[in-house]
Amino acid sequence: MKICDVTQFYSPVSGGVKRYLTEKRDYIAAYTEHEHVLIVPGPHDTVERDGRLTTHFIASPRVSLSSHYRLVFNVSRVERIIREEKPDVIEAGEPYQLAWACLRAGRDLKRPVVGFYHSHFPESYLRTFTRFCGKGIASIVETYSHSYIKRLYGQFAHTLVASPKLQGVLQQLGVDNTRLVPLGVETDVFEPSGRSMELRRQLGVKDRQVLLLFVGRLAREKRISCLLEAFSIVRKYAGDRFAMLIVGEGAERGKIDEARKTTPDLHWLPYEGDARKLAAIYASGDLLTHASLCETFGLVVLEAQSCGTPAIAFKGSGMDDLIFGGPEFLADEPTAESLAKAILRSYQGDLRAIGAHTREAVIERYPWKTVFKGLFDLYAGLGHA
């Protein structure tokens, strides 16, 4: 079987979507005889072939000077590549023009097309329109967005979603072809043995300090300001008992640079693309903190807990079912104060013992091998349209 994935959510420093695609290709190469074709934006039109894995980069401009993401304009080239590759299954990993290109190519080839709904994109649009145009315009945009989602995703053979919360959102909009495909973790890579006091010391973290972590894109929807405010509140009550390390790149990077000028024990590292090095960072922390309210899955939460580092998130964020440390690791209200309270409450427990429990939970429920076996069984059940 030949599978073709198409998405614009792909860059050298992108997060969950890229990780999903990378792990899928690793699984295909190691455990199957399948072929995989990936079509993504890049600086130039190029093709890379590695055995049964092929990557087509479509020359695309950056969304902005500060962004690592690119916008594909040459949609006809994408359609042409799909037709030439003749995949057995096509997966659209975005809700924009390339999704429609996948549907058109699928109809021409008489091949099934599935859509992976990686994020509930209207939420980010609504925040922007509410901020700059008021609630009236935002309401119009919301109505159109919901109609668009139903019209687009109703045409796929299946709409894949990574969380029950997002599945419920789509079902309420009238998308009734959803299939739950949770993401996973390479538990042999993301494991606790990489914990390094030397790494902590190189950052300037004192041995007695509790190291809070955030790993991910530094984007508005990650609520970096809330995270920084929560850290300030924690320091107000606990002094220098805590340090924080933020790992990642993105448009909100400037806020971190400014905060570091006035906030002691706030550290930053750039995006880390090497999985084993990233695992060592997770394992060297004491508590992962996540301030987002609209995560479609929360892969970093699983990765951290697989490394023995408990995680904190907000109730209702879409990550509730992925927090294995106990109810005290969920912040009740979507505020910096509530997040700070959860941090101060949870660190009083035995974080290493709790971390060992969270790793066991991840190993039991979310290894990539289990996830991809289910996904490829779904592909096989599609047959040709």
N, C-alpha and C positions, 0 to 999 in steps of 0.2 A: 504494500500500500504506500502511496505517495501522499503526504500531507503538505499543504501549503498554508503558511501563516502570513498575514498581511496586516501591518499596523504602522501608524505614525508615532505611536508612543514608545519611541526607541531612540536612545542616545548613548554616548559613551558613559554617561553618569546617571542614566535613568534607573528607576527602582524596580517595583514589583512586576511590571509587564516584561521588562527585559529579563528579570530573574526567572520568571515562568517560562519564557521562550528558551533561555539558555539551558535550564534544567530539562525541558522537554527534548531538546536536541541531544543532550548528554544521555538521556534515557534511551532515545531511539538508537544512538550509536552503540550503547553498551548492551542493550537487552532485546533488541528487535532486529529484523531484517528490513524494516521500512526505510523509505527515503523521506527527506524533509527539505522543503523549499521555503526560504524566508525572504520576504520582500519588505524593505524598510528604507527610510530616507537616509541620505548620506551626502557628503560634499561633492561627489562625482558619480557618474554612471559607471559602476563596476560590478563584476561578478566574481565571487570567491567560491571555490569548490574544495570540499574536504571529504573525500570518500562519498558517502551517501547524503552528505549535507551540502546544500547550495544556498548561498546568500546573494541576493540581488540588491544592490544599493542604487536608489534613484536619486539623481542629482536634485537637491532641494535646498532652498535658502533657509537660514535660521529664522525662527519666529521673531527673535529680537537679538540685539548684540549681546545681551547678558544670558540668553537662553542657549541650552545645548540641544534643544529640540528643533526639528526642521519640519517645514510644511511642504508636502508633495503637491506640485501643480500639474505634473505630467501624468495625469490619471490614465490616459490612453496607453502609455508605456506599461503601466502596471497591468492593465487588462491584457495587453499583448503578451506579456511575460507569462501570465497565468495560462493563457490559451496555449502557448508554446510548451509549457511544462506539463500540461495535461494532468494535474493532480487528481487523486481519487476523492479527496476531501479538501475543502477550502475553509479556512477559519479567518474571519474578519475580527481583528482585535481593536477596533475603533468605531466610533459612530458617525464618521464624517464621509467625505467623498470616496474614500477607498472602500468603505463598506458597500456602497452602491456599485462600485467597480467589481467587487467580489461577486455580488449578486448577478450582475450582467454576465460576467465570465462564466459563472456557474450554470446559468440558463443555457448559454451557447454550448457549453461542454456537456450539458446534462449531468452535472456532478452536484452533490449536496453541498450546501454552504451553511456553516454555523457561525453565529456571532458570539463573541465573548464580551459581555458587558462589564468592563473592568472598573468603571467608576460612574457614579450618578452625576454626569456632567452638568445638568441644569442647576444644581445647587451652587456651583461656583459662578455661573452666569447670573443667577438671581441675586447673589450678594453684591456683584458689581453693579447691576442695574438698579438695585435698591439704593445703593450708596450714591450713584451719580445721577440717576433719573427719577428716583422716587418709587413708591410702592405701586402706583398705577401702571407705569411702564413695566415694572417687574412682574406684575400679575399677568399682563399680556404675553410677556416672554415665557412665563411658566406654562400658560395654557398652550402656546404653540409648541414648546419643548415636549410637553407630555404627548401631544398629538403626533409629533414627529417620531418620538420613541416607539409609540404603538405601531405607526405605519412602517417604520424601518424594520424593527425587530420581529414584527409579525410575519415577515417574509422569509426568515431563516428556518432551516429545518429544526434547529434547536437554538435557544439563547442560553449560553452558559453563564453562570454567576458563581461567585466564590463564597458568598455568605447567605444564610437564610434571611437576614435583614434585607439585603438587596433583592433577593428573590421575591420577598413580600412587596417591596416597592413596585417592581415591575408588574407583578400580578394585579396590584391595585390599579395600574394604568391600563390594564387590559392585555398585557403580553402573557399569553397562556401557554407558551411553548418552552418555559424555562427548565433548565436542568442544573442541579447543584453540583459544581465541581470545585471543591475546596482546594486551595493551594497547599503546598507542602514544604518540607524541610529535608535537606540532606543531613540526616542526623549523625552520620559518620564524620562529617566535616564540621558541622556546628555542634561542638561538644566542649566540655569544660576544661580539658587538659591544657588549653592554651592560655589559661589565666596567668598573668605576668605582673608581678610587683615591679619589675624593672620598667615595663611599659608605663605603668602608672607614675613611677618616679620621673621618667623622662618627660612626662607631661607637666610635672610639678605637683602631682597629687601626693599628699602626705599619707603615710602608712595607716594612720588612724582615721582617715577621712572615709566617709561613705560616698562612693562615686556614682552619681546619677548619669545616665546615658540618654541621648536621643540620637537615633540613626535614621536618615532619610532625606528626601528632597526638602530643601529649605524654601518651601512654597507657602503662599498665603493660607491655603487650606489646611496646612499642618499646624497653624496657630502658634508660630514661633514666639510671638509677643506674649501669649498666655504662658508658654513654657518658661520664658525668661522672668516674667513677673512671679510665677510660682517659685522659682529658684530664689528670687529676692526675698519673698515671704519666708521661705524655709530658713534662709540665713538670718533673718530678723529674729527668729525664735531659737535657732540652734547654732548661731555663730558660724565658725569655720569647721563645724563638724561635717559639713557636706561640701563636695566639689561637683561640678558638672562638666561633662564632655559632650559636645555636639559634633556629630560626624555627618558631613554632607555638603552639597553645593546647591545654589539656587538663588532666586531673586531676593530672598529675605536675608541673604548673607550679610548685608550692610547693617542690619539690626544687631546681629551678633557681634560684629566688629565694634560697633558703638558701645554695646553693653560691656564688652571686655575692657574698655577703657576705665570704667568706673566700678566694675564688679569683680572682686577678687575670686580666685578659684574657679573661674569660668574659662574653659578650654575649648579649642576647636581643632578638628582635623578635616582634611578634604575627603571627598568621596573615595571609598576604598572598593576597588573592583575585584580584588583577590579574595575569594571566599574564605580561605584559611586565615588570612590576615584579619579579615572582618570578624571571623569567629573568635580570634584572640582578643579583639577589642571588646566584643560582647562579654566574653568570659572574664575579662579584667575589670568589668564594672560590677556594681553591687545591685543596681536597680534601674531598669529601663523605664523611662517616663514618656508618655505619648499624649499630646494635647489635642489631637484632631477629633472632630465630632462626626465625621462622615467617611470613615474608612470602609472600603469595600471588602477588605479582608484583614489587613494588618500583618503582613508577612514578617516584618521586623520583630513583632511581638513573639511570634513563634520561634524565630531564629534565636532571639535572646534567651528565651526560656529553655530551648534546646541546649544552650550553652551553660545552663545552670544559673542564669540571672533572671530573677522574677521581674514581672512587668506590671506597670500601672497604666490604666486607661480610664476614660470616662464611661459611665453607664450610658447606654443608648448610642454609643459611637460606632457600633457594628463589630466591636471587638470583645464584647461582654463574654461570649462563649469561649474565647481564646485565652482568657486570663485565668490561670490555674493555681494562683497562689492563695485564693480565698476571697471572700467579699470585701475584706479591708483593702484589697488592691484595686478596687473600683471607686473612682471619685463620684460622689453623688450628684453634684451640680456642675454645669459646664463653665466653671469659673476658675481663675488662678488660685483663689483662696481654697476652693474645694480640692484642687489638685495638690496644693501644698499640705493640706490636712491629711490627705491619703498618703503622701510621702512620709510625713512625720509619724503617722500611725503605723504604717507597714514596716518601717525600718526597725521598729522595736522588737520584731520577731527575729528568729534565727534565719537570716537570709540565705545562708549556704544550705541549710537543711530544706528550706522552702524551695530553693532553686533545684535541688536534687529531685524533689517531687514534681516540679513543673517539667523537668526534662523527661521523666518517666511518662508523663501525660502526653507530651509531644510525640515521643517514640511510639506510644500505643496508637495514636490517632492520625498522625500527619506525616508519615514518611512519604517522600515523592514516589517511591515505587508503587505504593498502594494507590496514590492519587492517579498516576498515569495509567495504571492497569485499568482502572474504571473508565478513564477518558478514552482509551483506545478500544475498549469494549464498546463504548458508545459510537465511536467512529465506524467500527466494523458492522454495527447494527444498522447504519444508515444505508449501506449499499449505494448504488447509483440511482440518482433521482429519476 
